Amino acid sequence: MTEHIRPQPGIMGIALYQGGAAQVAGIADAVKLSSNENPFGPSEKAKEAFQRAVHQLHRYPSTDHLALRRAIGDVHGLDPARIICGTGSDEILLLLCQAYAGAKDEVIYTEHGFLMYPICARSVGATPVKVAERDRTVDVDAILAAATAKTRIVFLANPNNPTGTMIGLPEIARLADGLPKRAILVLDGAYAEYVEGYDGGAALAALRPNVFMTRTFSKIYGLGGLRVGWGYGPQEIVDVLNRIRNPFNLSAAQMGAAEAAVHDRDYVARCREDNARMRTWLADTLAERGVPSDASTTNFILARFSDEDEAAACDDFLQSKGLIVRRVGAYGLPQCLRITVGDESACRRVAHAIGQFKGRV
């Protein structure tokens, strides 16, 4: 770095994000359970829509995402005008920070929250403020106590990654009502579809001027490789974000596949039901083998070991069996492993391997 050319304050304090591993050296058919992907992939309707898009690759995509916004609005009962689409929900999280936070401002997130929250804050020169959780669950009172006149954004993943825990809507409403007037509560609902009857906070975002919700197509819809997300909230916030959003941030193929995916409600329901069944089985089986976890509302469980050394040793053993899970020391949970709920075969393999490791098979 030269003496005169320097990045903006905060950027060099960002630790590079590390995604879940996808390979094990020397093993060709490893089972990836490290990135919370839908083991069944996208629906056939989404695949067909993506294939049709090949005929229009020479055309620029629409800049207003109107068809996709209408599809999302139709399925979720939301006003399409208050929906914004992005390259994954990550882009929308960053846009919120770019629009509403900066130097001398603070951005709150919880101690085991998604790693992108402090990255987004630092990228705009804001100060990330980490707030303690209670038993790996969001503590609303702790957040309210940490909020100050400098607070501009509060990021809340509900359900949370990597803990799998969540809080109820009354607690979220209490949090929104208690924040400073200039602060926005951002509800990250990446895993909302895995909770039967949960709207991800959409009703709160529809009624409150300081609540904004983000969602993704990367999880239950199985479109992680396409990077499509969306947000919903007050019209004023959406209008601001659209002013700084790249107008061509989504391709026609991305939008077409996402539109087909959101309309395929039967597929989503089947994926949710299968995930719930195998999640319960996996958590119960691991608990019987001496590896507890909190009740998860997502497509993964957070397996707890006696200490960091045991968690690392178990991860090494799983890799030797061709099973890839996620170490979460970066999230402040070095004694844990995050395990995606795969299909039945994958769940049985990882449970058997952990049983072998614990000597309880």
C-alpha positions as a printed NumPy array, in Angstrom:
array([[  0.   ,   0.   ,   0.   ],
       [  1.49 ,   3.354,  -1.001],
       [  1.771,   6.313,   1.318],
       [ -1.04 ,   8.235,  -0.382],
       [ -3.429,   5.577,  -1.748],
       [ -5.436,   4.175,   1.131],
       [ -8.845,   2.54 ,   1.493],
       [-11.624,   4.121,   3.497],
       [-11.434,   3.694,   7.293],
       [-12.733,   0.351,   8.511],
       [-12.101,  -1.67 ,   5.369],
       [ -8.732,  -3.089,   6.431],
       [-10.337,  -4.222,   9.677],
       [-12.569,  -6.641,   7.777],
       [-11.648, -10.309,   8.094],
       [-12.277, -12.136,   4.823],
       [-15.507, -14.139,   4.912],
       [-14.928, -17.881,   4.792],
       [-17.694, -19.972,   3.273],
       [-18.358, -23.585,   4.157],
       [-15.802, -26.061,   2.802],
       [-16.883, -28.115,  -0.198],
       [-14.117, -30.703,  -0.601],
       [-11.963, -33.101,   1.386],
       [ -8.526, -33.872,   0.007],
       [ -8.34 , -37.387,  -1.354],
       [-12.104, -38.055,  -1.174],
       [-14.051, -37.716,  -4.406],
       [-17.608, -38.232,  -3.134],
       [-17.611, -36.178,   0.062],
       [-20.998, -35.161,   1.468],
       [-21.227, -31.404,   1.959],
       [-23.141, -30.41 ,   5.095],
       [-21.366, -27.107,   5.706],
       [-23.365, -24.414,   3.89 ],
       [-27.022, -25.051,   4.806],
       [-27.991, -25.865,   1.236],
       [-31.204, -27.637,   0.278],
       [-30.05 , -31.229,  -0.403],
       [-32.769, -31.61 ,  -3.047],
       [-31.73 , -28.526,  -5.   ],
       [-34.241, -26.269,  -6.788],
       [-37.633, -27.364,  -8.027],
       [-38.033, -28.696, -11.548],
       [-40.057, -25.594, -12.43 ],
       [-37.154, -23.358, -11.407],
       [-34.726, -25.446, -13.465],
       [-36.989, -25.231, -16.522],
       [-37.274, -21.452, -16.182],
       [-33.497, -21.135, -15.954],
       [-33.046, -23.234, -19.093],
       [-35.545, -21.089, -21.029],
       [-33.514, -17.995, -20.22 ],
       [-30.675, -19.198, -22.462],
       [-32.594, -17.903, -25.481],
       [-32.44 , -14.32 , -24.195],
       [-28.826, -14.098, -23.078],
       [-28.145, -11.3  , -25.57 ],
       [-30.798,  -9.082, -23.963],
       [-30.308,  -6.832, -20.977],
       [-32.541,  -7.805, -18.047],
       [-35.227,  -5.539, -16.662],
       [-34.022,  -3.017, -14.13 ],
       [-37.216,  -2.935, -12.052],
       [-37.55 ,  -6.706, -11.382],
       [-41.293,  -6.203, -11.755],
       [-42.317,  -9.784, -12.609],
       [-40.311, -11.212,  -9.72 ],
       [-41.551,  -8.588,  -7.278],
       [-45.14 ,  -9.337,  -8.305],
       [-44.574, -13.067,  -7.837],
       [-43.111, -12.522,  -4.362],
       [-45.931, -10.164,  -3.485],
       [-48.547, -12.642,  -4.687],
       [-47.15 , -15.549,  -2.673],
       [-46.496, -13.599,   0.531],
       [-49.383, -11.145,   0.36 ],
       [-47.11 ,  -8.099,   0.104],
       [-47.165,  -4.873,  -1.889],
       [-44.715,  -5.366,  -4.806],
       [-43.876,  -1.656,  -4.729],
       [-42.33 ,  -2.151,  -1.302],
       [-40.12 ,  -5.057,  -2.432],
       [-36.514,  -4.718,  -3.59 ],
       [-34.472,  -7.523,  -5.147],
       [-30.738,  -8.098,  -4.866],
       [-27.891, -10.498,  -5.536],
       [-28.681, -12.531,  -2.472],
       [-29.942, -10.835,   0.662],
       [-26.284,  -9.932,   1.341],
       [-26.459,  -7.14 ,  -1.228],
       [-29.501,  -5.646,   0.467],
       [-27.793,  -5.77 ,   3.867],
       [-24.884,  -3.854,   2.369],
       [-27.191,  -1.341,   0.658],
       [-28.851,  -0.636,   3.997],
       [-25.48 ,   0.146,   5.543],
       [-24.434,   2.286,   2.585],
       [-27.651,   4.275,   2.78 ],
       [-28.086,   4.675,   6.524],
       [-24.75 ,   4.211,   8.316],
       [-21.312,   5.755,   8.103],
       [-18.422,   7.159,  10.083],
       [-19.249,   7.798,  13.773],
       [-22.396,   5.637,  13.49 ],
       [-22.943,   2.265,  15.16 ],
       [-24.438,  -0.974,  13.831],
       [-25.626,  -3.543,  16.367],
       [-25.546,  -7.309,  15.909],
       [-25.653, -10.206,  18.36 ],
       [-22.598, -12.164,  19.454],
       [-23.392, -15.264,  17.384],
       [-24.96 , -13.373,  14.48 ],
       [-24.19 , -13.701,  10.769],
       [-20.611, -12.682,   9.947],
       [-21.731, -10.357,   7.148],
       [-23.214,  -7.872,   9.626],
       [-19.904,  -6.503,  10.976],
       [-18.399,  -6.731,   7.481],
       [-21.169,  -4.513,   6.07 ],
       [-20.777,  -2.06 ,   8.936],
       [-17.019,  -1.739,   8.574],
       [-17.231,  -1.383,   4.801],
       [-19.002,   1.977,   5.248],
       [-16.84 ,   3.154,   8.135],
       [-19.441,   2.452,  10.824],
       [-18.608,   0.777,  14.125],
       [-20.047,  -2.732,  14.632],
       [-21.317,  -3.274,  18.177],
       [-21.57 ,  -6.893,  19.323],
       [-24.259,  -7.618,  21.945],
       [-24.327, -10.693,  24.172],
       [-26.949, -13.387,  23.691],
       [-28.545, -15.496,  26.411],
       [-28.016, -19.248,  25.985],
       [-27.311, -18.746,  22.272],
       [-30.604, -16.875,  21.857],
       [-31.165, -13.181,  21.098],
       [-31.563, -11.055,  24.243],
       [-33.822,  -8.101,  23.444],
       [-33.051,  -6.307,  26.7  ],
       [-29.318,  -6.513,  25.987],
       [-29.827,  -4.984,  22.543],
       [-31.951,  -2.156,  23.929],
       [-29.332,  -1.472,  26.586],
       [-26.605,  -1.274,  23.91 ],
       [-28.559,   1.052,  21.615],
       [-27.485,   4.697,  21.717],
       [-28.026,   7.909,  19.788],
       [-25.293,   6.646,  17.431],
       [-27.184,   3.438,  16.552],
       [-28.383,   3.458,  12.957],
       [-29.038,  -0.24 ,  12.228],
       [-29.774,  -3.311,  14.328],
       [-29.282,  -6.587,  12.462],
       [-31.333,  -9.482,  13.798],
       [-31.303, -12.902,  12.127],
       [-34.486, -14.715,  13.109],
       [-34.065, -17.698,  13.013],
       [-30.389, -17.131,  13.695],
       [-27.384, -18.581,  11.928],
       [-25.424, -20.488,  13.265],
       [-27.421, -21.156,  16.457],
       [-30.734, -22.149,  14.842],
       [-32.662, -20.389,  17.63 ],
       [-35.289, -17.67 ,  17.261],
       [-37.445, -15.282,  19.275],
       [-41.169, -14.606,  18.912],
       [-42.864, -11.717,  17.143],
       [-43.956,  -9.992,  20.388],
       [-40.313,  -9.733,  21.436],
       [-39.34 ,  -8.401,  18.007],
       [-42.101,  -5.795,  18.242],
       [-40.869,  -4.784,  21.694],
       [-37.389,  -4.366,  20.287],
       [-38.617,  -2.229,  17.383],
       [-40.648,  -0.019,  19.71 ],
       [-37.727,   0.518,  22.088],
       [-35.015,   1.518,  19.598],
       [-33.789,   5.089,  19.123],
       [-35.796,   7.019,  16.541],
       [-33.053,   7.031,  13.889],
       [-32.37 ,   3.283,  14.102],
       [-33.657,   0.683,  11.632],
       [-34.357,  -2.871,  12.789],
       [-33.361,  -5.235,   9.965],
       [-34.929,  -8.68 ,  10.266],
       [-32.86 , -11.211,   8.343],
       [-35.271, -14.005,   7.435],
       [-32.961, -16.237,   5.401],
       [-34.367, -19.305,   7.184],
       [-37.927, -18.048,   7.715],
       [-39.447, -20.55 ,   5.273],
       [-38.372, -23.423,   7.514],
       [-40.733, -22.191,  10.261],
       [-44.338, -23.152,   9.574],
       [-46.622, -20.113,   9.748],
       [-43.832, -17.569,  10.322],
       [-43.865, -14.49 ,   8.065],
       [-40.263, -13.48 ,   8.75 ],
       [-41.453, -10.225,  10.267],
       [-43.312,  -9.051,   7.16 ],
       [-46.334,  -7.841,   9.135],
       [-44.107,  -5.738,  11.371],
       [-42.254,  -4.327,   8.354],
       [-45.607,  -3.421,   6.799],
       [-46.746,  -1.408,   9.815],
       [-43.644,   0.089,  11.393],
       [-41.497,   2.801,   9.784],
       [-38.312,   1.455,  11.387],
       [-38.539,  -2.255,  10.473],
       [-37.139,  -3.806,   7.294],
       [-37.134,  -7.514,   6.362],
       [-34.726,  -9.417,   4.112],
       [-35.179, -12.88 ,   2.589],
       [-33.273, -15.192,   0.246],
       [-33.756, -17.808,  -2.442],
       [-30.524, -19.533,  -1.405],
       [-31.884, -21.828,   1.29 ],
       [-35.22 , -23.642,   0.998],
       [-35.59 , -22.696,  -2.687],
       [-32.231, -24.313,  -3.5  ],
       [-30.917, -21.412,  -5.588],
       [-27.746, -20.566,  -3.671],
       [-25.719, -20.766,  -6.872],
       [-27.802, -18.029,  -8.508],
       [-27.619, -15.451,  -5.69 ],
       [-31.108, -13.961,  -5.472],
       [-32.536, -12.2  ,  -2.438],
       [-35.165,  -9.625,  -1.632],
       [-36.227,  -7.125,   0.974],
       [-39.504,  -5.609,   2.119],
       [-40.308,  -2.623,   4.254],
       [-41.335,   1.027,   4.335],
       [-41.691,   2.616,   0.903],
       [-39.303,   5.393,   1.895],
       [-36.498,   2.912,   2.622],
       [-37.095,   0.936,  -0.569],
       [-36.972,   4.135,  -2.608],
       [-33.635,   5.078,  -1.028],
       [-32.097,   1.642,  -1.63 ],
       [-33.187,   1.632,  -5.273],
       [-31.255,   4.876,  -5.814],
       [-27.95 ,   3.174,  -5.008],
       [-28.714,  -0.336,  -6.255],
       [-26.979,  -1.43 ,  -9.444],
       [-29.828,  -1.267, -11.991],
       [-28.722,  -4.512, -13.66 ],
       [-27.897,  -6.413, -10.473],
       [-29.981,  -9.468, -11.464],
       [-29.91 , -11.344, -14.757],
       [-32.997, -12.573, -16.569],
       [-31.976, -16.143, -15.717],
       [-31.794, -15.33 , -12.01 ],
       [-35.16 , -13.617, -12.003],
       [-36.872, -16.268, -14.103],
       [-35.71 , -19.125, -11.914],
       [-36.619, -17.257,  -8.721],
       [-40.071, -16.382, -10.034],
       [-40.784, -20.012, -10.853],
       [-39.369, -21.131,  -7.499],
       [-41.497, -18.827,  -5.378],
       [-44.646, -19.929,  -7.199],
       [-43.902, -23.629,  -6.597],
       [-45.451, -23.71 ,  -3.129],
       [-45.917, -27.474,  -3.083],
       [-42.181, -28.005,  -3.517],
       [-41.375, -25.607,  -0.689],
       [-43.872, -27.364,   1.591],
       [-42.342, -30.781,   0.825],
       [-38.828, -29.492,   1.51 ],
       [-39.942, -27.941,   4.805],
       [-41.67 , -31.126,   5.94 ],
       [-38.734, -33.366,   5.03 ],
       [-36.293, -31.012,   6.727],
       [-38.352, -30.919,   9.929],
       [-38.537, -34.728,  10.024],
       [-34.819, -35.297,   9.535],
       [-33.834, -32.367,  11.769],
       [-35.73 , -33.888,  14.678],
       [-34.266, -37.317,  13.998],
       [-30.711, -36.002,  13.718],
       [-30.909, -33.843,  16.858],
       [-32.466, -36.648,  18.903],
       [-29.963, -39.234,  17.665],
       [-26.952, -37.044,  18.39 ],
       [-28.308, -36.206,  21.847],
       [-28.532, -39.934,  22.581],
       [-24.855, -40.16 ,  21.626],
       [-23.776, -37.391,  23.97 ],
       [-23.902, -34.435,  21.566],
       [-26.672, -31.984,  22.532],
       [-28.042, -29.073,  20.507],
       [-30.586, -26.315,  21.036],
       [-34.016, -26.74 ,  19.454],
       [-33.413, -25.626,  15.859],
       [-35.936, -23.854,  13.637],
       [-33.721, -23.988,  10.552],
       [-32.161, -26.522,   8.179],
       [-29.17 , -27.156,  10.426],
       [-28.358, -28.017,  14.012],
       [-25.584, -26.613,  16.188],
       [-23.941, -29.654,  17.764],
       [-22.218, -28.884,  21.087],
       [-19.123, -30.704,  22.349],
       [-17.281, -30.549,  25.663],
       [-14.704, -28.073,  24.376],
       [-12.955, -26.737,  21.283],
       [-10.503, -29.639,  21.12 ],
       [-13.262, -32.249,  21.042],
       [-15.184, -30.321,  18.374],
       [-12.061, -30.048,  16.217],
       [-11.244, -33.736,  16.692],
       [-14.782, -34.708,  15.7  ],
       [-14.59 , -32.507,  12.611],
       [-11.318, -34.176,  11.612],
       [-12.901, -37.6  ,  12.118],
       [-15.926, -36.659,  10.02 ],
       [-13.684, -35.433,   7.218],
       [-11.871, -38.765,   7.254],
       [-15.277, -40.328,   6.572],
       [-16.002, -37.906,   3.715],
       [-18.422, -35.73 ,   5.721],
       [-17.994, -31.945,   5.639],
       [-19.57 , -29.848,   8.404],
       [-18.799, -26.303,   9.578],
       [-16.551, -25.218,  12.41 ],
       [-17.982, -22.032,  13.931],
       [-15.153, -20.638,  16.013],
       [-15.411, -17.421,  13.98 ],
       [-18.916, -17.037,  15.399],
       [-17.663, -17.339,  18.968],
       [-18.676, -20.991,  19.216],
       [-15.405, -22.969,  18.999],
       [-16.899, -25.902,  20.956],
       [-19.606, -26.415,  18.319],
       [-20.063, -27.798,  14.829],
       [-22.86 , -26.599,  12.57 ],
       [-24.354, -29.513,  10.65 ],
       [-26.693, -28.991,   7.71 ],
       [-29.74 , -31.252,   7.648],
       [-29.137, -33.225,   4.478],
       [-31.225, -35.975,   2.936],
       [-31.923, -39.105,   4.975],
       [-28.803, -40.915,   3.794],
       [-26.537, -37.993,   4.709],
       [-28.153, -37.559,   8.119],
       [-27.738, -41.241,   8.938],
       [-24.112, -41.198,   7.806],
       [-23.165, -38.192,   9.934],
       [-25.044, -39.522,  12.969],
       [-23.324, -42.907,  12.678],
       [-19.903, -41.28 ,  12.271],
       [-20.386, -39.047,  15.324],
       [-21.55 , -42.096,  17.241],
       [-18.326, -43.845,  16.253],
       [-16.315, -40.829,  17.352],
       [-18.066, -40.763,  20.736],
       [-17.814, -44.562,  21.085],
       [-21.576, -44.938,  21.301],
       [-22.488, -47.004,  18.256]])
